[in-house]
Each structure stands twice: as C-alpha cells, then as structure tokens.
C-alpha cells in the first residue's frame, strides 16, 4: 500500500516545505487510513484516500475527482493534496511540530489558534452545534464529554506505538540516509514516543507522561512501501465525518 522509494521522497519533500518531520506525520497517516491510499471513508462520508481528503481538497490540490484520486499511489497523493494543504496550514497557523498538533490540524484546523495547551477543549458534547463531538466521539479517550488536546495526544501515542508506524519511521530515515549517504544505518530516527507525540510544540512542559521508547527494528525497505497522510480542508468540513477506530 505504500510505494517506496517514491513515497519517502514525497514525505521528505513535505518536511522541506513545511518543517513537519516524518515521525510527526506517520502516526496521523496510520490513524486516518492505515497507510492505504485506496480507502474511502469507513463510515461512508465523502472523504477519500490515504489522507481522507474532501472532494474540494482533491480538486484544489490534485485537479482531479475522488474516484481517480483513489487509484493514485501514496506518493502521488502526498506530493499533491497533502503537501499543498500542509503548506497552507503552516502559512495560516505557524509551525506544526508534533504529531498531536498535526492531527489537531487534520481534525479541526481552526482550533489551532485557540486550543494550544493539553487541557484545552477542541470539541464538546455540551456545545456541539456542528456535530464535531458527536461524529468524532472516539477521540474522547477518557469519555468525559470533551475532546481535549490531551485526548489527541493519547490517540497519537497509541498510533505511534504500533509496529507499523515504528517501522515506517525507521524506513523513512533509512531512505533519507540512502539518498544522501548520511548515517549508517540511520542518522536521526527518533526512539522516544514522547518526541513523536509532543515534539517541539510542548517542549516547555515540566513533565511528560511516562516516556516510551520505540523498539527500533531492522527492516528491509522494499518496493511497495511508502507513506500517506490524513487531512481536511477546514474546520467545518470535518463536521460530518465519523471516526470509526
């Protein structure tokens, strides 16, 4: 489902364009589509591909229709819709330097300006005129009727801890090293889950939750391995998307 090396080339181009590192993107990609560029929305909503993009996003950044988009490999989806949209987000809201903030930008990008601390509320069952909470209640990790930034962080920790995401991070850095000749075998592949989840966005926290190290595994980067990413075009486009996790 992930086409290497083209997808990794596209992933590093996104890093060059936006400052978003692979380890901050890959947990989001996994939570959205499990790296499958051909998957439509599991709840039947109008979102498509490895990034679960809307029709409007696909038209704007890929100049095509959703059905055609679903036939594209991860690398092509990454280099068009994903790259273009992330650049627009960074331009509008500033740097995104953690998996938590990257997923928040995917879920409800308008909240990037208002919900910056872990305790800040992104969506609430008590005040839900656009059904943001209703259709995304699976993000409410502690089931308290609110989706907070901390809830998003918890979801990112779960995703970052999966073997598939761990392997993809290692593969991304291996591909970078292979193309540049830097590092034997991996130059800077992260091994701390907290770096992935909280990154540089929450570096001023006095204490993270208990750190979890990635078990770096030796893998062969073969053809057919790549990356993807899940995004949306704006806060109100996510209102009718149900997350089935």
C-alpha positions in Angstrom: 0.0 0.0 0.0 3.0 2.3 0.5 5.2 2.8 -2.6 8.9 3.1 -1.8 11.0 4.9 -2.5 8.7 7.5 -4.1 6.5 7.9 -1.1 9.5 8.6 1.2 10.8 11.1 -1.3 7.5 12.9 -1.1 7.4 12.7 2.7 10.8 14.4 2.9 9.7 17.0 0.4 6.8 17.8 2.8 9.4 18.1 5.6 11.4 20.5 3.4 8.3 22.5 2.5 6.7 22.7 6.0 9.1 21.6 8.7 6.9 18.7 9.7 9.1 15.7 10.3 8.1 12.2 9.2 7.6 11.0 12.8 5.0 13.7 13.3 3.1 12.7 10.1 3.2 9.0 10.2 1.0 8.4 13.3 -1.6 10.7 11.7 -1.4 8.7 8.5 -1.9 5.4 10.3 -4.9 6.7 12.3 -6.6 8.0 9.2 -6.2 5.2 6.8 -3.6 2.6 8.0 -1.4 3.8 5.1 -4.0 2.7 2.4 -4.3 5.3 -0.4 -7.2 3.4 -2.0 -9.5 3.5 1.0 -12.7 5.6 1.1 -14.2 6.8 4.4 -15.2 3.8 6.5 -18.4 5.4 7.6 -19.5 6.3 4.1 -18.7 10.0 4.4 -17.3 12.0 1.4 -13.6 11.7 2.3 -11.1 9.7 0.3 -7.6 8.2 0.2 -4.7 7.9 2.5 -5.3 11.4 3.7 -9.1 11.2 3.8 -9.4 14.4 1.8 -12.6 16.1 0.8 -13.7 16.5 -2.8 -12.8 20.2 -2.6 -9.3 19.5 -1.4 -8.8 16.9 -4.1 -10.0 19.3 -6.7 -7.9 22.2 -5.4 -4.6 20.5 -4.9 -4.8 17.5 -7.3 -7.1 18.8 -10.0 -9.0 15.5 -10.2 -12.1 13.7 -8.8 -12.2 11.4 -5.8 -12.6 8.2 -7.8 -9.4 8.9 -9.8 -7.7 10.0 -6.6 -8.3 6.6 -5.0 -6.3 5.0 -7.8 -3.2 7.1 -7.1 -0.3 5.7 -5.1 0.6 7.2 -1.7 3.5 9.1 -3.2 1.2 10.9 -5.7 -1.4 11.8 -3.1 1.4 13.0 -0.8 3.0 15.2 -3.4 -0.2 16.9 -4.4 -3.0 17.2 -1.8 -1.0 16.5 1.3 1.9 18.8 0.5 -0.3 21.6 -0.7 -2.6 21.5 2.2 0.0 21.3 4.9 1.8 24.3 3.4 -1.4 26.3 3.6 -1.9 25.3 7.2 1.6 26.2 8.3 1.2 29.5 6.4 -2.0 30.2 8.3 -1.3 28.9 11.7 2.5 28.7 12.1 4.8 25.7 12.7 3.3 22.2 13.4 6.0 20.4 15.4 4.3 17.3 16.9 2.1 14.5 16.0 -0.5 16.0 18.3 -0.7 19.3 16.6 -0.6 17.7 13.1 -3.6 15.6 14.0 -5.4 18.6 15.5 -4.8 20.4 12.2 -6.4 17.5 10.5 -9.3 17.2 12.8 -10.3 20.9 13.3 -7.7 23.2 12.0 -9.4 26.4 13.2 -8.8 25.3 16.8 -5.0 25.5 16.3 -5.3 29.2 17.1 -7.4 28.7 20.3 -6.5 25.2 21.7 -2.8 25.2 22.4 -2.4 23.6 25.8 -3.0 19.9 26.6 -6.0 20.8 28.8 -7.7 23.0 26.1 -11.0 21.7 24.7 -11.3 21.1 21.0 -14.9 19.9 20.9 -17.5 19.3 23.5 -20.7 17.2 23.7 -22.4 20.1 25.7 -21.8 22.6 22.9 -21.8 20.8 19.6 -23.9 22.7 17.0 -21.9 21.3 14.1 -21.7 17.7 15.5 -17.9 17.9 15.8 -18.0 15.9 19.0 -20.9 13.6 18.0 -19.2 12.3 14.9 -15.7 12.1 16.4 -16.5 10.9 20.0 -14.0 8.1 19.6 -11.3 10.7 20.2 -12.7 11.3 23.7 -10.2 9.0 25.4 -11.5 9.4 28.9 -15.2 9.6 28.0 -15.8 12.9 29.8 -17.8 14.6 27.1 -14.9 16.7 25.8 -12.2 16.2 23.2 -9.1 17.9 24.5 -5.6 18.3 23.1 -4.5 15.7 25.7 -7.0 13.3 24.2 -5.5 13.8 20.8 -2.0 13.2 22.3 -3.3 9.9 23.8 -4.5 8.8 20.4 -1.2 9.7 18.8 0.7 7.8 21.4 -1.4 4.7 20.6 -0.7 5.1 16.9 3.0 5.9 17.3 3.4 2.7 19.4 2.2 0.4 16.6 4.8 -1.7 14.9 3.6 -0.4 11.5 4.3 3.2 12.4 7.6 2.4 14.2 8.8 0.6 11.1 7.7 3.4 8.8 9.6 5.9 10.8 12.8 3.8 10.6 12.2 3.2 6.9 11.8 7.0 6.3 15.1 7.8 7.9 16.8 4.8 6.1 15.5 6.2 2.8 16.9 9.6 3.6 20.2 8.2 4.6 20.3 6.1 1.4 19.7 9.1 -0.8 22.1 11.4 1.0 24.8 9.0 2.1 24.4 10.2 5.7 24.3 7.9 8.6 24.9 4.2 9.0 22.4 2.9 9.1 20.1 5.6 10.4 21.1 9.2 11.2 18.4 10.6 13.4 15.4 8.2 13.6 13.7 9.0 16.9 13.4 6.4 19.6 11.2 8.3 22.1 7.5 8.2 21.8 7.2 11.5 23.6 9.3 13.2 20.9 6.8 12.0 18.4 3.6 12.8 20.4 4.7 16.1 21.9 7.6 17.2 19.7 8.8 20.8 19.9 5.2 22.1 20.4 5.2 21.1 24.1 8.9 21.3 24.9 8.2 23.6 27.8 6.1 21.0 29.7 7.6 20.3 33.1 6.9 16.6 32.8 5.6 14.4 30.0 3.7 11.3 30.7 6.0 8.3 31.2 8.3 8.0 28.2 8.1 5.0 25.9 10.9 4.1 23.7 10.4 2.8 20.2 11.8 -0.7 19.7 13.8 0.1 16.5 13.7 -2.9 14.3 15.8 -3.9 11.4 13.7 -3.9 8.2 14.3 -4.1 4.5 13.0 -1.1 2.6 11.4 -2.8 -0.4 9.4 -1.6 -3.3 5.8 -1.1 -2.4 6.5 0.6 0.9 5.6 4.3 1.3 3.7 6.8 3.3 0.5 8.7 3.4 -1.3 11.4 5.4 -4.8 12.3 6.5 -6.1 15.8 6.2 -9.1 18.0 5.7 -9.7 21.4 4.2 -11.1 23.3 7.1 -12.8 23.2 10.5 -16.4 22.8 9.1 -15.5 20.1 6.6 -15.0 17.7 9.4 -18.4 18.1 10.9 -20.0 15.1 9.2 -17.1 12.7 9.4 -17.5 9.8 11.8 -14.3 8.3 13.1 -14.5 4.5 13.3 -11.5 3.3 15.1 
